Amino acid sequence: MAITNHERIGKTMDLLKAGLAPFVEQEFVAVHAGAALSKARQIMGEDRLLGNKPLSEWDSTALLKLMWEAWNDVFGRVLGRAERSLISELREMRNRWAHQESFSTDDAYRGLDSAGRLLTAVSAPQADEIEKMKMELLRVRFEEQVRGEKRKSAGTAIESAAATNLKPWREIVTPHKDVASGRYQQAEFAADLWQVHLGEGTDEYRDPVEFFRRTYLTESLKRMLVGAVQRLSGNGGDPVVQLQTNFGGGKTHSMLALYHLFAGGAPNELPGIDAVMQEAEAKKLPAVRRIVLVGNKISPGNPVVKSDGTTVRTLWGELAWQLGGKKAFKRIAADDQNGTSPGDVLRELFKEYGPCLILVDEWVAYARQLHDGTDLPAGTFETQFTFAQVLTESRLYRNALVFLAADKTRLQDLDEAARRYLAWESILAETNILNLDPQQVRQAETQKTASDGAVTARIPETYQWILVPVQKNPQAAMEWQAITFFGGVFPVIVFDNLKTAVRTVLRGKKRIEQDQFIKFRTYYTFEARFCNPASGREKGG
């Protein structure tokens, strides 16, 4: 039986409740600990419908309102401006639904899409159900359009004489079978690395031959594939590659190209790969173990039970299991259980099970859900940074290749937070000119403090990349290597004897530091060490 758009929105509200409740409770407990529930009730005011219910039993209305009202203190620490806009839109949609307003197909699809994006941002499994509802709605809409076109064509009995000699376009261009049969669904043609890894999706993305048949190898994509072949064959190539693109820039498509290139098939069966093999000076592809880690598809709070009974809690547990099944996982089982980085064991696994291709996507979306001091199975935010350091050390081994995808959209959030801070600072500087009363001044000060906190939180999220100079030997050219840095401050930082930091160079490692530099390192609580004068190799790694 067909359901109405109003009923679709109602079901969406139920899925939002189920998906947001664990996340909201987790974040409130992380900030307010044992006082989480009382603080939430204080924010919500006199809401009799909530009664004495725990946060996990609140409905979608209350959860969305709480996320909106507690944004600066709680949820703005882990979500961005885009998610805040989604919350506002979903609250408005819920109000329309509660007042029995009608929803057009476009309105319903937008509501489903917004709910799906918010659930994906918090790694809620209900996002998959929302995706199915979106596909079903697109199918219904397509059928409505087909019926409309048929009614129009039925009323046109006379064709133009000028068109009698033209062949129908269907005889010249053959539509895709889904389009020709009326089963076309636009959502199915969005690249999804995790879906392909699970063996799902359409042939265009799942089948290597079909994928490369439909893929135009640009120079940058070809260069990336050549480097991957060289690296995994032990003949050079970069060990760690960051794919930095804006939304829709081809990041997932590039990762799928790597995934299919090393699927185990013959390279001469893949269209366009002959040129890649020729440029890489390789006659065959090595047997490669492929590991896929997609941050918004793996929940840090919900352990996964694999087909062989293995329970995986962390990213490094997932990596080890994909690398060598239960046997490899046992090597890091204790670290997976305790949420601690596996350290040198990971290096041993790379060496034993290599060559391997590790594709990491949406890591920031995963890491920003973690907080120090919480008891999430996936560990803390700090352990993600330690794991990143261990993972990028694969550059020491000729048979490991790691691809990381950056989240450049965080720069927009930082820019917005900085603008808000500067705006409130300007208002406070002109208190007399604006004739603000004491209450308005206090409100402005509160907003300035909140904006300052938002800027502080956004900086480590945005500037994640560290450029490290590397020199293989004294005669080699200097190269720069980019390393992801998830946040926090290094305990020890090595400096050149720059004048802004050092006033006087004494004997050995002793220095008289500039007063401003002392304030700087004291504030960020790191130890400063300095290079020896005229020792260039100390700065090159």
Secondary structure, 3 states (H helix, E strand, C coil): CCCCHHHHHHHHHHHHHHHHHHHHHHHHHHHHHHHHHHHHHHHHCCCCCCCCCCHHHCCHHHHHHHHHHCCCCCHHHCCCHHHHHHHHHHHHHHHHHHCCCCCCHHHHHHHHHHHHHHHHHCCCCHHHHHHHHHHHHHHHHHHHHHHHHHHHHHCCCCCCHHHCCCCCHHHHCCCCHHHHHCCCCHHHHCCCHHHHHCCCCCHHHHCHHHHHHCCCCCHHHHHHHHHHHHHHCCCCCCCEEEECCCCCCCHHHHHHHHHHHCCCCCHHHCCCHHHHHHHHCCCCCCCCEEEEEEHHHCCCCCCEECCCCCEECCHHHHHHHHHHHHHHHHHCHHHHHHCCCCCHHHHHHHHHHCCEEEEEECHHHHHCCCCCCCCCCCCCHHHHHHHHHHHHHHHHCCCEEEEEECCCCHHHHHHHHHHHHHHHHHHHHCHHHHCCCHHHHHHHHHHHHHHHHHHHHHHHHHCCEEEEEECCCCCCCCEEEEEECCCCCCCEEEECCCCCCEEEECCCCCEEECHHHHHHHHHHCCEEEECCCCCHHHHCC
